Amino acid sequence: GCVSCTVAVSSCWLCGRGLMAEVASVTRARYFDGFTRGRCVSLAALGFPGGQALFPAMSVVVLAHFQWRDIWLTSAVLILFAVPPLALLLLKGHTPDTRRF
């Protein structure tokens, strides 16, 4: 009943959004060193509040001009075709010792 529902929701929260942010922060902190570590972690930390500030307003503007199904389809196509090349571009030039991160 109530206990299993609470455990399920907590597990989804901890293993989803919460854990992903933690893993990304630890990876950034391990990858960079010295002054660049602080700069990287602080710049990345601005992403969460920045997204929370921009995306609701952006969603209202986009929904005012397009149907929600078109937005979902466009988002799926962009993710499918833009994310893999972007990830490969960002990983270009990495040495074998950085692949452990």
Rosetta blueprint (number, residue, H / E / L):
1 G L
2 C H
3 V H
4 S H
5 C H
6 T H
7 V H
8 A H
9 V H
10 S H
11 S H
12 C H
13 W H
14 L H
15 C H
16 G H
17 R H
18 G H
19 L H
20 M H
21 A H
22 E H
23 V H
24 A H
25 S H
26 V H
27 T H
28 R H
29 A H
30 R H
31 Y H
32 F L
33 D L
34 G L
35 F H
36 T H
37 R H
38 G H
39 R H
40 C H
41 V H
42 S H
43 L H
44 A H
45 A H
46 L L
47 G H
48 F H
49 P H
50 G H
51 G H
52 Q H
53 A H
54 L H
55 F H
56 P H
57 A H
58 M H
59 S H
60 V H
61 V H
62 V H
63 L H
64 A H
65 H H
66 F L
67 Q L
68 W H
69 R H
70 D H
71 I H
72 W H
73 L H
74 T H
75 S H
76 A H
77 V H
78 L H
79 I H
80 L H
81 F H
82 A H
83 V H
84 P H
85 P H
86 L H
87 A H
88 L H
89 L H
90 L H
91 L H
92 K L
93 G L
94 H L
95 T L
96 P H
97 D H
98 T H
99 R L
100 R L
101 F L
